[in-house]
Amino acid sequence: MKPPPFDYLRADTLDEALDALAAAGPDARVLAGGQSLLPMLNMRLVRPTILVDVMRIGALRTVEARGGALEVGAAVRQVELERRADLDQTQPLLAAALRWVGHAQTRNRGTVCGSIAHADPSAELPLALVALGGEIRLRSRRKRRVVAAETFFAGSMATERRDDEMIESVTFPLRKPGTGYAFREIGRRHGDFAIVACAALVDATSARLAIGGVADRPVARALPLPGPDLDEALDGFAWSLEARDDIHATARYRRDLVRRLGRQVIEEAARCRG
Ligand SMILES: Cc1cc2nc3c(=O)[nH]c(=O)nc-3n(C[C@H](O)[C@H](O)[C@H](O)COP(=O)(O)OP(=O)(O)OC[C@H]3O[C@@H](n4cnc5c(N)ncnc54)[C@H](O)[C@@H]3O)c2cc1C
């Protein structure tokens, strides 16, 4: 199928993009890497009347470490972050998660912020952002606001972003000394969206586990350190998520992966504490 007709604006400045979003409201869509939006247009799952291409806006092309976090602008492609030589050191969880996002070809085009905006419940970058306690910086013609990742995702492909807002950048907290990080997922084939994905952070006193692919959004919870109480806590976490059956896996299999993969990533993160 082909998409319904739409206007196309290649914005050169942030103001130009924000003006277009303010004028068109729900009829506009930001176009970033196009890796999710173009298939949705072709399948006529969305019918915007105007696409606002933000990839030529220089101010959105920056990656900066400041205030203990890595701030990634809206026009930064996934491959640009993946190729940062220091990412394994500065944020190992993000580095590990990026390798699971689609294929080299999709990472060459897709942006980090586009994946966050798209909010697929099985996507790796929203999960990493929630696990790390990151933030989303939203901007409209009228104002700027910052939303915590844990409250930004509102359901499957639904977020707290308003129609006239775009994501200007997202911030991933940097590695903390004494904390270990790990990321794993199970999918049918390499490059597929996860059936279940797990991200863990472990320090001297506590563990935090975030799960993607089970509920309608990524969910994080504080859990005990590896030891006798962990299995029961993981079981409680697995049952608290509204798992569903679909063509890829049953809800029961997903809950089982939360227990098993969850324990593995927590143990791995505990071993990686530097
Ligand atoms: C074959 C294939 C396999 C894939 N596998 C995976 C996978 O395993 N894991 C995974 O996570 N993803 C996967 N993807 C999706 C890929 O990661 C996309 O790159 C990503 O979801 C969207 O990023 P994008 O920059 O391409 O956004 P686009 O497709 O341009 O936009 C996606 C949505 O986000 C909105 N948007 C984009 N940027 C902004 C912004 N700055 N502000 C507000 N709204 C914005 C758009 O309006 C649109 O609604 C796959 C894609 C393909 C084609």
The ligand as an SDF file (V2000), in Angstrom:
LIG
                    3D

 53 58  0  0  0  0  0  0  0  0999 V2000
   12.9510   -4.0190   10.1390 C   0  0  0  0  0  0  0  0  0  0  0  0
   12.8740   -3.1910   11.4030 C   0  0  0  0  0  0  0  0  0  0  0  0
   13.2230   -3.7810   12.6110 C   0  0  0  0  0  0  0  0  0  0  0  0
   13.1590   -3.0240   13.7820 C   0  0  0  0  0  0  0  0  0  0  0  0
   13.5030   -3.6410   14.9570 N   0  0  0  0  0  0  0  0  0  0  0  0
   13.4810   -2.9150   16.0980 C   0  0  0  0  0  0  0  0  0  0  0  0
   13.8610   -3.4970   17.3500 C   0  0  0  0  0  0  0  0  0  0  0  0
   14.2270   -4.6720   17.4390 O   0  0  0  0  0  0  0  0  0  0  0  0
   13.8140   -2.7040   18.4470 N   0  0  0  0  0  0  0  0  0  0  0  0
   13.4120   -1.3900   18.3970 C   0  0  0  0  0  0  0  0  0  0  0  0
   13.3880   -0.7350   19.4340 O   0  0  0  0  0  0  0  0  0  0  0  0
   13.0620   -0.8240   17.2350 N   0  0  0  0  0  0  0  0  0  0  0  0
   13.0830   -1.5410   16.0980 C   0  0  0  0  0  0  0  0  0  0  0  0
   12.7140   -0.9340   14.9190 N   0  0  0  0  0  0  0  0  0  0  0  0
   12.2500    0.4750   14.9420 C   0  0  0  0  0  0  0  0  0  0  0  0
   13.4320    1.4240   14.8580 C   0  0  0  0  0  0  0  0  0  0  0  0
   14.2030    1.3550   16.0470 O   0  0  0  0  0  0  0  0  0  0  0  0
   13.0090    2.8940   14.6860 C   0  0  0  0  0  0  0  0  0  0  0  0
   14.1620    3.5560   14.3050 O   0  0  0  0  0  0  0  0  0  0  0  0
   12.4400    3.6450   15.8610 C   0  0  0  0  0  0  0  0  0  0  0  0
   11.3590    2.9860   16.4730 O   0  0  0  0  0  0  0  0  0  0  0  0
   11.8680    4.9930   15.4300 C   0  0  0  0  0  0  0  0  0  0  0  0
   12.8800    5.8910   15.1970 O   0  0  0  0  0  0  0  0  0  0  0  0
   12.8760    6.8190   13.9120 P   0  0  0  0  0  0  0  0  0  0  0  0
   13.9000    7.8670   14.1460 O   0  0  0  0  0  0  0  0  0  0  0  0
   12.9950    5.9970   12.7000 O   0  0  0  0  0  0  0  0  0  0  0  0
   11.4380    7.5160   14.0490 O   0  0  0  0  0  0  0  0  0  0  0  0
   10.3080    7.7570   12.9550 P   0  0  0  0  0  0  0  0  0  0  0  0
    9.9490    6.4820   12.2850 O   0  0  0  0  0  0  0  0  0  0  0  0
   10.6510    8.9070   12.1020 O   0  0  0  0  0  0  0  0  0  0  0  0
    9.1100    8.2110   13.9380 O   0  0  0  0  0  0  0  0  0  0  0  0
    8.4840    7.2640   14.7750 C   0  0  0  0  0  0  0  0  0  0  0  0
    7.3780    7.9800   15.5800 C   0  0  0  0  0  0  0  0  0  0  0  0
    7.9510    8.8720   16.5210 O   0  0  0  0  0  0  0  0  0  0  0  0
    7.5670   10.2370   16.2350 C   0  0  0  0  0  0  0  0  0  0  0  0
    8.7670   11.0510   16.4720 N   0  0  0  0  0  0  0  0  0  0  0  0
   10.0110   10.8210   16.0040 C   0  0  0  0  0  0  0  0  0  0  0  0
   10.8710   11.7310   16.5000 N   0  0  0  0  0  0  0  0  0  0  0  0
   10.1490   12.5570   17.2970 C   0  0  0  0  0  0  0  0  0  0  0  0
   10.4610   13.6870   18.1120 C   0  0  0  0  0  0  0  0  0  0  0  0
   11.7110   14.1610   18.2120 N   0  0  0  0  0  0  0  0  0  0  0  0
    9.4740   14.2940   18.8050 N   0  0  0  0  0  0  0  0  0  0  0  0
    8.1930   13.8210   18.7220 C   0  0  0  0  0  0  0  0  0  0  0  0
    7.8290   12.7530   17.9820 N   0  0  0  0  0  0  0  0  0  0  0  0
    8.8040   12.1290   17.2790 C   0  0  0  0  0  0  0  0  0  0  0  0
    7.0910   10.2350   14.7990 C   0  0  0  0  0  0  0  0  0  0  0  0
    6.1750   11.2810   14.5640 O   0  0  0  0  0  0  0  0  0  0  0  0
    6.4600    8.8530   14.7100 C   0  0  0  0  0  0  0  0  0  0  0  0
    5.1750    8.8790   15.2880 O   0  0  0  0  0  0  0  0  0  0  0  0
   12.7590   -1.6560   13.7310 C   0  0  0  0  0  0  0  0  0  0  0  0
   12.4310   -1.0640   12.5100 C   0  0  0  0  0  0  0  0  0  0  0  0
   12.4840   -1.8210   11.3650 C   0  0  0  0  0  0  0  0  0  0  0  0
   12.1140   -1.1660   10.0470 C   0  0  0  0  0  0  0  0  0  0  0  0
  1  2  1  0
  2  3  1  0
  2 52  2  0
  3  4  2  0
  4  5  1  0
  4 50  1  0
  5  6  2  0
  6  7  1  0
  6 13  1  0
  7  8  2  0
  7  9  1  0
  9 10  1  0
 10 11  2  0
 10 12  1  0
 12 13  2  0
 13 14  1  0
 14 15  1  0
 14 50  1  0
 15 16  1  0
 16 17  1  0
 16 18  1  0
 18 19  1  0
 18 20  1  0
 20 21  1  0
 20 22  1  0
 22 23  1  0
 23 24  1  0
 24 25  2  0
 24 26  1  0
 24 27  1  0
 27 28  1  0
 28 29  2  0
 28 30  1  0
 28 31  1  0
 31 32  1  0
 32 33  1  0
 33 34  1  0
 33 48  1  0
 34 35  1  0
 35 36  1  0
 35 46  1  0
 36 37  1  0
 36 45  1  0
 37 38  2  0
 38 39  1  0
 39 40  1  0
 39 45  2  0
 40 41  1  0
 40 42  2  0
 42 43  1  0
 43 44  2  0
 44 45  1  0
 46 47  1  0
 46 48  1  0
 48 49  1  0
 50 51  2  0
 51 52  1  0
 52 53  1  0
M  END
$$$$
